[in-house]
């Protein structure tokens, strides 16, 4: 089973695009709102070394931004 976490903010367009991509491809994910959750923000910064969102963790591999092709490859979807 894949572990997918997305660190996002409510106003981020690319975060919404990533979540729509996950839903379209039936990918279960955990969403962390780093605008409100300071612990999640710190975790995201430790993983990505930056504050930009989205940061997506797929089985421990970090993807910064919404890179549809890279995510599709990691997740085995189209």
C-alpha positions, 0 to 999 in steps of 0.5 A, a space after each residue: 500500500 502506498 503512503 501519500 501525504 500532501 502538505 498544502 494551503 487552502 489558497 494554493 492552486 497547485 495544491 488543489 490540482 494535485 488533490 484533484 489528480 489524486 481523486 481522479 486516480 483513486 489515490 488515497 492521501 493524507 492532507 496537511 494544512 501547513 497554514 494552520 498546522 505548525 507541526 506539519 509545517 515543520 515536518 514539511 520543511 524538514 523534508 523539503 527544506 523550503 516553505 513552498 507548497 505543495 510538498 508531496 511525500 510518496 512512500 518517502 520520495 519528496 515531490 515539490 510542486 505539482 509535477 503530474 508526470 513524476 507523480 503518475 510514474 511514482 503512483 503507477 497511474 496515468 
